[in-house]
């Protein structure tokens, strides 16, 4: 079930900037903020995902994985 989040004491200039950004995209402030929170959540997961890939790579090579091996595994997991 969806939850409600209330943010108090938002500075007027911040509120105005967010309202303008939402209007420029033709969506409500609520929808704009929800989308931004979703994007923030996805970005916040990247370090955890990367750490998991490093651990998996280290397990595959049974020890320390060098930078090139880790980057290669990251690209592979991202489909690149």
CORWOTA-V23981 format. One record per residue. N is the residue number from 0. RES is the residue in three letters. PHI is phi in whole degrees, -180 to 180 (999 if undefined). OMEGA is omega as a letter, one per 40 degrees, with the letter a starting at -180 (NA if undefined). Layout:
# CORWOTA-V23981
N&RES&PHI&OMEGA, N&RES&PHI&OMEGA
This chain:
# CORWOTA-V23981
0&UNK&999&i, 1&UNK&-59&i, 2&UNK&-109&i, 3&UNK&-106&i, 4&UNK&-120&i, 5&UNK&-119&i, 6&UNK&-116&a, 7&UNK&-99&i, 8&UNK&60&i, 9&UNK&-74&i, 10&UNK&-58&a, 11&UNK&-58&a, 12&UNK&-67&i, 13&UNK&-68&i, 14&UNK&-59&i, 15&UNK&-62&i, 16&UNK&-64&i, 17&UNK&-67&i, 18&UNK&-62&i, 19&UNK&-66&i, 20&UNK&-64&i, 21&UNK&-65&a, 22&UNK&-62&i, 23&UNK&-63&i, 24&UNK&-97&i, 25&UNK&72&i, 26&UNK&-129&i, 27&UNK&-72&i, 28&UNK&-61&i, 29&UNK&-60&a, 30&UNK&-64&i, 31&UNK&-60&a, 32&UNK&-66&i, 33&UNK&-62&i, 34&UNK&-63&i, 35&UNK&-65&i, 36&UNK&-65&i, 37&UNK&-62&i, 38&UNK&-63&i, 39&UNK&-62&i, 40&UNK&-62&i, 41&UNK&-64&i, 42&UNK&-65&a, 43&UNK&-67&a, 44&UNK&-80&a, 45&UNK&-56&i, 46&UNK&-61&i, 47&UNK&-69&i, 48&UNK&-65&i, 49&UNK&-62&i, 50&UNK&-63&i, 51&UNK&-64&i, 52&UNK&-65&i, 53&UNK&-62&i, 54&UNK&-62&i, 55&UNK&-64&i, 56&UNK&-64&i, 57&UNK&-63&i, 58&UNK&-66&i, 59&UNK&-64&a, 60&UNK&-94&i, 61&UNK&53&i, 62&UNK&153&a, 63&UNK&-74&i, 64&UNK&-101&i, 65&UNK&-73&a, 66&UNK&-55&a, 67&UNK&-63&a, 68&UNK&-67&i, 69&UNK&-66&i, 70&UNK&-62&i, 71&UNK&-64&i, 72&UNK&-66&i, 73&UNK&-62&i, 74&UNK&-63&a, 75&UNK&-62&a, 76&UNK&-68&i, 77&UNK&-89&i, 78&UNK&81&a, 79&UNK&-114&NA
